[in-house]
């Protein structure tokens, strides 16, 4: 499958099902500026949060342990 057909954005609920993380964790990352709106996650019209799987993977790969 080519990259242009891979799913990048999923609703927050689906992201949490896939990863086991809680919506609260994602909201905290967004509030703290750890995840940038429009990059790792995005609030869309109508109030839903969507998560960019590709950018989250990149964020994980480049994050360092504290």
Secondary structure by P-SEA (a helix, b strand, c coil): cccccccccccaaaaaaaccccaaaaaaaaaaccccccccccccccbbbbbcaaaaaaaaaacccc
